[in-house]
Amino acid sequence: MKTKIKITLIDKKGDYNCHRGHRIGDVFDFDTERGKLCPMAMHVAFPYIDILRYGGDIPKGKNNDIRFCCPDCDVINIFKLEKY
């Protein structure tokens, strides 16, 4: 069975709102809701998810979690990845 992955929007640094309508607190299950996540954010998330699902480790950040950013420089949504 593959590891389950939860993607949570936890912060935002850009000056504009997400073009896809995502808001802080939104949570996505990778297996059942990945189509709801912005394709630009998913493009960044996928290599991390692939590593986690197939037994690899990703160095954790200063908050002891795994984070990535949306590549849209006007928005800069910050997401957290969690195995569950």
N, C-alpha and C positions, 0 to 999 in steps of 0.2 A: 504494500500500500504506500502510495506517495505521501510525503509530508504535506500537511495542510498549511496554507499560508494566508495570513490576514494582512491586508494593506489598509492603513489608517492615515487619513490626512490630519496631521497634528499641528501644523503651523503654516504661515504664509509670510513672505518677505517682500513681495512685489507691490507695486502701487495700484494694480488693477485686479478686478475679480476674475476668477477662472472663466475661460471662454466656454468650458463644458458645464459650468454651474456647480462644480464641487465646492464644498464648504468644510471648514475645520470641524472635525468630528465624524466626517463620512468614513464608513468602514466598508471594505470590499473583501469578499472571500474569493481567492484567486480561481478556484475551480468552478464556482457557480456564478460569479458576478464580474469576471474580468472584462466582459464586453461593456460594462457600465463605466469603467475607468477610462479616462482620456487616453487616446492612443499614444500621444507624446509621452505621457507619464509611464504608460505600460512599456514603451520602448526602452526606457531607462530601467524600469524595475525588472524586466525579464531576465537579464543575466544574473542578477542577484538571486532571484527566485529559482532559477535553474541550478545554481550552485547549492542552495539550501536543500532543494528537493532531492538532489542526488548525492547527499552526504558531505558536501563541502562545508567549510567554515568561512565566514566573512568577518573581518575584524570589526569589533564593535566601536562605536564612537564614544565621546566623552560622557554621554548619558547611559552608557552600557546597553545601547540598542543599535539596530541597523536602520539607517535613514538614507533616503535619496530625495533629490529635488526634481521637480518638473523642469524641463528644459526651456520653457517659455520665460524669457528674461523679464517680461512685464508682469508676470504673475508670481512665479517662484513658489509654488506650493511645495511643502515639505511633508513627505510621507514616511511612515514607519512600517517596517516589515516584521512580522512575528510568526514563528512556527507555533502551531497548536494541534 
